[in-house]
Each structure stands twice: as structure tokens, then as C-alpha cells.
């Protein structure tokens, strides 16, 4: 599984690369994400261990009956492990990255399991610093095949 994860890291889709540029280096309100992270028999596109949040990006193959069934099985197993799953279409990431990041931030801001003592997370979360990437520069960089692996 580790070798499969390593290979997937080298061949990320354009949508995965775009979202990774926004999540890496704790740019999303200080949360640390891992890319192509193996868990059990699966490799998650992105994973925030501290919040037990998986982000999956889906291409056209996920829209088939077989793809939908596999995704449902995978999501059910992950949820049994206490991992929340967010799914986005690749096109959604490419066309509305701000909206995608907003939904990720909202998922991070909602505690997965409320504390029995109340009060939620001790960490104050704000939208300040949510988007530290200069979108126009990032999109321009994506045009260059020297920087991005096209798939």
C-alpha cells in the first residue's frame, strides 16, 4: 500500500495538485494535511489526522454504477474508523476552488465528536489566513507543464 501511495503522489491530477497547493504547509487555518495517505486497504487523496477528515476528489470513473458502489463501500469503512469524508468532483475543484475550500474549512470547524463536557474545541478558528495562495499566480503556474504533471 505504501508503494501505491508513493506512486499516486507522483501522478496527481490537476485538481489534486490545485487543492494540494491550498492545503499544504498548514495554509488552511493551520491544519496539517497529508496527500495520498494510506489507511487500511485505501489511499486517501488528502487526510487531516488531527480532525480525522478525509478529502476525496472524484473523476468521471466515479460516476459509474461500479464507481459509486466502490465509493460507498470505502466511505462506509472510513466512517466506521471514525473518519469523516468529504467528496468533490475534479471539475468542482478546478472551477470553484474557493467554494471547495470553504466547505473544507466548515468541516474542520465542526467538531466530529462533541466533548461530553461541552465547549467544543479549545482552538479558536477563524477565516483569517484561509486563502494564502495567490489564485492568479497558482492558475498561471498550472498552465506550465514544467511544474505540473498532466494526467
C-alpha positions in Angstrom: 0.0 0.0 0.0 2.9 2.4 0.7 4.3 1.9 -2.7 0.9 2.6 -4.3 0.6 5.8 -2.2 4.1 6.9 -3.4 3.2 6.3 -7.0 -0.1 8.3 -6.6 1.8 11.2 -5.1 3.9 11.4 -8.3 0.9 11.3 -10.7 -1.6 13.6 -9.1 -4.4 15.0 -11.3 -4.6 18.8 -12.0 -7.4 19.1 -9.5 -5.4 17.2 -6.8 -2.4 19.5 -7.5 -4.5 22.6 -7.2 -6.2 21.5 -3.9 -2.8 20.4 -2.5 -1.3 23.8 -3.2 -4.0 25.2 -1.0 -3.8 22.6 1.8 0.0 22.1 2.1 2.2 23.8 4.7 -0.8 24.3 7.0 -2.2 27.1 4.8 -5.8 26.3 5.7 -6.0 27.8 9.2 -3.0 25.9 10.5 -4.3 22.4 9.8 -1.8 19.8 8.6 -2.9 17.7 5.6 -1.2 14.6 4.2 -1.6 13.8 0.5 -2.1 10.2 -0.8 -2.2 8.9 2.7 -2.7 5.1 3.1 -5.3 3.9 5.7 -6.3 0.2 5.7 -6.8 -1.0 2.2 -7.3 2.5 0.8 -5.2 5.5 -0.1 -6.9 8.8 0.8 -6.4 11.8 -1.6 -5.9 14.1 1.4 -6.1 13.5 5.2 -6.1 15.7 8.2 -5.3 13.3 11.1 -6.0 15.8 13.9 -9.6 16.2 12.7 -10.0 12.7 11.2 -11.1 14.3 7.9 -10.5 12.7 4.5 -11.0 14.7 1.3 -11.6 12.6 -1.8 -11.5 14.0 -5.4 -13.5 12.1 -7.9 -13.1 12.0 -11.7 -15.6 10.6 -14.3 -14.9 6.9 -13.4 -16.6 7.6 -10.0 -19.8 8.4 -11.7 -20.5 4.9 -13.0 -22.6 2.4 -11.0 -19.5 0.4 -10.2 -17.6 3.5 -9.1 -20.4 4.7 -6.9 -20.7 1.3 -5.2 -17.0 1.2 -4.5 -17.0 4.8 -3.2 -20.0 3.9 -0.9 -18.2 0.9 0.5 -15.0 2.9 1.0 -16.8 5.7 2.7 -18.7 3.3 5.0 -15.5 1.7 6.1 -13.8 5.0 6.7 -16.7 6.2 8.8 -16.6 3.0 10.8 -13.0 4.1 11.6 -14.3 7.5 12.8 -13.1 9.3 9.7 -15.3 11.9 8.1 -15.2 12.0 4.3 -15.7 15.0 2.0 -16.0 14.3 -1.7 -15.6 16.7 -4.6 -15.7 16.3 -8.3 -12.4 17.2 -10.1 -14.3 19.8 -12.1 -15.7 21.4 -9.0 -12.2 21.9 -7.6 -11.0 23.4 -10.9 -14.0 25.7 -11.4 -14.7 26.7 -7.8 -11.7 26.3 -5.5 -12.9 29.0 -3.1 -16.2 27.1 -2.6 -14.4 23.8 -2.1 -12.0 25.4 0.5 -15.0 27.0 2.2 -16.6 23.6 2.6 -13.4 22.0 3.8 -13.0 24.9 6.4 -16.6 24.4 7.5 -15.9 20.6 8.0 -12.8 21.5 10.0 -14.7 24.0 12.1 -17.5 21.4 13.0 -16.2 19.1 15.7 -16.6 15.4 14.6 -17.5 14.4 18.2 -18.7 17.0 20.6 -17.0 16.9 24.0 -19.1 15.4 26.8 -18.0 18.4 28.9 -19.2 20.8 26.2 -17.3 23.8 24.8 -16.1 22.0 21.7 -12.5 22.6 20.5 -10.1 24.7 22.6 -8.6 26.1 19.5 -10.2 29.3 18.2 -10.8 29.0 14.4 -11.1 32.0 12.1 -11.2 32.6 8.4 -8.2 34.9 8.7 -5.4 33.4 6.6 -7.8 30.9 4.9 -6.5 31.7 1.4 -2.9 32.4 1.5 -2.3 31.3 -2.1 -2.4 33.9 -4.8 -5.0 32.3 -7.1 -4.0 34.0 -10.3 -0.3 33.0 -9.8 -1.4 29.5 -9.0 -3.6 29.1 -12.0 -0.9 30.6 -14.2 1.6 28.1 -12.8 -0.8 25.3 -13.6 -0.5 26.3 -17.3 3.2 25.3 -17.3 3.9 21.6 -18.0 7.3 22.1 -16.3 5.6 22.4 -13.0 2.5 20.3 -13.2 2.2 16.6 -14.2 -0.7 16.5 -16.6 -3.0 13.4 -16.4 
